C-alpha cells in the first residue's frame, strides 16, 4: 500500500510518501498553504502521482498526551480536505517528529537555510516512518 503523510502547520504542510512493502518513508515536498481548495488540489495531484491509498496525518499532541491547540487546527484542516480527497485519513502521533527531523538534517550536514526549507517534509517522513514501523510490529 502507498501512503502520503502530512505534517500540518499553520503556513506549510510537509508531505512525505511511503510504501508498506518497502517500509520506507521519503520526504517529498513542502506546500505553502493558501486556500483549502488550492491546498486540496495540490495534495490530490500528489495522491494521483504516487497512487496513494491512505493519508497519514501527524497528530500534534502535548507531551502529556492531551490535545494541543495545534491538534484542533490540524483536525479542522483535515476535515476541510475530506470533501476534496476521497481517501482514508489516519491519525498518527507526531510528538517530537520535528525535533527528530532537525537532528537527522544536522547529522547529514544540511545547512540551516536548506534545513528550514525542507524541515516540514522531513518531519512528515518521520511521522510516516514511525507509522510504517508500528504497522510492522503489529504484523509480526
N, C-alpha and C positions, 0 to 999 in steps of 0.2 A: 504494500500500500504506500502511496506517496502522500506526503504531508507538506503543508505550508505552516510555518509558525509565525506568530505575531508578537512583537514586544511593543505594546501600545503606549505612546506618550502623548502629551498634550499638543506637541507640534510635529512629531515624527512617529512613523511606525517602522520598526525594524522588521525585516522579513527574512526568513530562512526556509530552506527546502530540505526535505529528508525522505528516506525510504526505509520501510520496515524490514526489507530483505537485507539491505546492506548495514542497517542500524547506524547510519551516518547522517549527521545534520551538517549543512553547509550554509554559511551566511550568503544572502542573496543581494539585498539592497535595502536602502532606506527611502521611504516615501515621505515627502513633506506633506503634511495634512493640509487640505484646502477645504473642500466641502464633502459631505458624506457621499454624494453622488460621484464626485471625481475620485475620492479615495476608494470607493467600491469598484469603480471602473478599472482603476489601476490594479487592484487586488484580483479582480476577475480575469484580467489579462494574464496575470501570473498563474492563477489556478488553471487556466486553459493551457498555457505554455508548458507547465510542468505536470499536467494531468493530475493535479492534487485531488484527493478524495476526502480529506478531512483537514480542518484548520485547527491547529493547537494554539491557544491564546494564553499568554502568560498572565497569571492571576496575581496581582500585586498586593499581597497581604502584609500586615505588620509582622514584626519579628515574633510577637506572641500569638500569631495565627488569627488575630482579629482582623475584620475588614478594614482596609485603609481608605482614605479619601480617593486615592488614585484607582482603587478597585471599583468604586462606584462609577467613576468616569469611564473606565475601561468597559464595564458591563453595559453602560449606555451606548458606547461606540459600537460594540459588537451587536447589540440589539438593533441598532440602526443599520448595520451591514446586512443582517439576515434577510431582509426582503430582496436584496440585490444578489446575494450569493447563496444558492440553494445547496449548501453542503453542511454536514455536521460540524459544529464548533465544539471543541473540547477544551476545558479549563485545565491548566497545569500550574502548580505553584512556581512562581518566578522569584521568590526571595533570593537575594544575593546574585541573581543572574548578571546584572550589570557589573558588579564588582568582579565576578569571575571572568567576564568577557574582558574587562580592563586589565586584569592580571595576565590573561592569555596574550593580549596585544602587547603588553610591555615585555613579556617573556620572548615574544617574536621580534622585538625591537622596532615595533611600529611607532613612527614619530607622533608627537602629540597632536599635530594638526590632522593628520590622516586618521588618528585614533578617534577623534571627535566625529569625523565623517562616517565612520563605519561601526561605531560602538553599538548602536541600536540593532543593526543586523547581526552582529556578533552575539549580542545578548539574546536575540531570537534563536540563534543556533544553540546557545547554551540551554535554553528552555527546551528546545526540541530534542537535543541530545539526551537531556535528563529524562524526558518523556519516553524516548525510544529505549533507553537503558531500563527504565522502570517496567516497560512492557516486556522486555526480555526476561526480567526477574520473575514476573508473573507467569510467563510461559514455561519457565524452567521447572 
